[in-house]
């Protein structure tokens, strides 16, 4: 469920995004979001809007049974055919199946490591140890985030922090505070109240995280959860793992847009 947001506003937002091809989710440099978009792109336009409606109906049903166990969630999902396909094996709705590797869904730090180890052999060399999909679209990065595998160069951590700090200051007048080596908070006063962005950066050696973010509003409305990120609108974690030197600047501009959208959905 997404109690951080107003249910009526959330339903309308989902319908509008579905009608336009999910542009906000599509622009997130997040391989979990890319996987969601890969599925959503298989749907016809009418099915996309049906999907958005089914997701909102599921959350209405969950709200009526807030303490239901996971088995109840599975039963609720089974009433919505598109959601069964959307959640798939991740929710135990059917047994997980072994699938060939989809390059679009490989975090950029891991992709860069694989390419460096493969050397001049490129994807062909990678394919000797990993099973790659034969589908052409699955053998190149998501076009929303990289023009080719040549752009699979992870953004430098120091540059990423600088971009976020500048965006939060310029757009929201936020001040930054370090919590520890991997965590920052950015505080700003906005019309809805006190905004805090929590940013979690990757520790050395971790291949599957570059930026995790959560939005917090203070004071909270009664019953409102503490934290949210835009991807929760689509039941997807807000973990960004495809930030490259080429896309980092526009991606952090997009982060500012997502924060604004989240504020509008309160």
N, C-alpha and C positions, 0 to 999 in steps of 0.2 A: 504494500500500500504506500501511498505518498501523502500522508497527512500534513506535510509541510505546506502543501498547496491547496487552494480553494477548489473543491471538486468540480463546480460548474465551469470555472475558468479553465481548469485542466482538460475537461472533456472538449470544450470548444477549441482549445489549442491543439489537441491531438487531431481533431477533425481537419483543422486548417493545414497542419503540417502534412497530414496524409494526402490531402488534395493537391499539395505542391511537391510531393515526392520526398518528404522528410528532410528538408534542406539543413535544419539545425543539427540533427543527429548525424547526418552525412558528413558534415564539416568537422566533426570531433575526431582528433587524431588518436583514436582509441580502438584497438583491434577488436574489442568486444562489440563496440558500436558498428565497426565495419562488418562484423559477422551478422549483426542484426540487419544492417542495410542490404547485405548480400541476399538474405532471405526475403526482405521486403520488396526487393527489386524483381523477385519472381512473381509477385502478385499483380493482377490486373488493377487498373485504377479503382474500380468499384470495390474490389477486395481490400485494397489498402484502407479505404474509408470504413469498410466493415471491420477490419482489424482494429482500427483506432476505437471504434465503438465497442467492440468486444472487450478490449483492454479496460475501458472505463467501466463497463458493466461488471467485469470481474472485480474491480476494486470497490464498486458499490456493494457487491455481494460480500466481499471481505470485511467491509466496514460494518456490516450487520452481524458479523461473527468475528470480532477482533481477536479472540483468544483461541481460535480454531487451530488444531494441530496440522502438521504438514499433509497428512493423509486427506484432511478436509480440503486443503488447497488443491490437491491433485484432483479431487472429485469436482470441485468448482471449475477448474480449468477444462475438464473433459466436456463441459457443456458448451465450450466455445472452440469449434474446429480449427480456426486459424491460430488460436493461442496454443493448442496442442502442438501444432507444427512449429510455432515460434519458440516455445520453451523446450520442446523436445526432450531428449535424454537428460538435460541438465536438471530437470525437476522430477526425474524418475517416471515420466509418463510412458516411456518405452525404453528398452535397453539401449545404452550407448552403443554406437556402431563405429568400428574403425573406419576412418576416412583418410583419403590422400591429403597431403599437405597443401593448403591453400596459401600461397605466398602473401596474399592480401592480409592474412590474419596472423602473420609472424611479427612480433614486436621489433621495432627498428634496431634496437641494440643487439638483439639476437640475430637479426638478418645481417647486420654488418659483420658480426663475428663469423657467421656461416660463410659469407662471401670472402672474408679475409682468409679463412682456412681453405676455401676452395681455390683461391688464386685465379689463374687464368682460365681454369675449367668452368667457373661460373656455376650456373644452375645445373649443367650436366654433371659436374663433379658432385654437387650437393645431392643430386638424384641417385648417386651410387650408394649413399648411406641412408637417405630418407626417401620415402615414397611420395613423389610429387604428383599432383593432379595433372591429368592430360588436357584439361580445359584451358584454352588460351588465356581467359580472364584470370584464372587462378595462378598463372605463372608470371604475373607482373603485379606490381603494387597497386593499391587503390588509386585511381586517377585523381581523387579528391585530395590526396596527400603527397604524391610523388609522381613525376612524369615518367620515371624509369628507376631501375635498381641503382643506377649511378647516384641517385639522390638519397640512397639509404645510408646517410651519414648522420648519426645522432647529434642533436644539438648539444653544445657544450653546457654543462650544468651551470656554470657562472653566467653565461649569456641568458639561459632560461630564467634564472632568478632576476636578472636585471630587467628583462622584458616584462615580467610579471609586476615587479615593483613599479616600473615606469607606467604601465597600463593602469594599475590600481590608483596611483597618485594622480595621473592625468584625468582619468575618467570619473573617479569617485572621491578624489581628495583624500585617499587613504594613507595612513601611516603604517609602517612595517615594524614588526617585532619578531626577533628570532626566539624560538622556543627551545630548540636544540639544533644539532648539526643538520638534521634532515627536515626540520619543521619551521614554518613561518606562519604568522597570522598578520592579516592586513585589516585594519579597522577604519571604518568610515561612517559618518552620519548621513543617512539618506532619508527621503521623505517617509519611508515605511518604518524607520527606527534606526537602531544601531546595527550596521552590517559588519560581519566579520567573515573574511575568507580564510579558511584553513588550507594551507598548502603543504603537502608532504612530498619531499623529494627523494630520489632513489639513493639508497646507501651504495657504497662502492661494490661493484661486482654483480648487482642485481640486474637481470636481463629483462624483466617484465614490468618495470615501472620507471617512469621518468617524472610524472607528476600525478599525485592524487589530490583532489580538491573537494572541499565541502563548504557550503554556504550556511551561515548561522545568522539569525535575526534576533536582536535583543531590544525590548523584552519580547518574549514569545507570547502568542495568543494561547488561550486555554486549550490544552489538548494537542498543541502543535509540537511536532518532534524537534529535536535540537538541530539536526544537520540534514542537508540535502545537497544534491548536485543535479544538474540538468538531466543527465542520463537516467536518473530515477524515473523521469516522466515515461521512459520506455523500458523500465525494469532492467536497466543495464548499469553496471558499476561505472563510476566516474574516475576511471584509471587511464591516464593518457600515457601511451607507450609507443606512439609513432610520431614523435616530435623530431624533425630533422633540421639541419642547418638551413635548408631551403624553405620549410613551411613554418618554422617557429614563430616568426613575427606575425604572420596572418593568423596563426592558431591562437596566439595570446590575445590578439584583437577579438577573435571569436569567443574566447573565454569571457571577455568583458561583455560581449553581446549576450552570452548565456546567463551571466549574472543578472543583467537587466531584465531578461525574460523571466527568470525565476522571481525577481521582485514583483514583476507585473502579474504573476500567477498567485501571489499571496492572497 
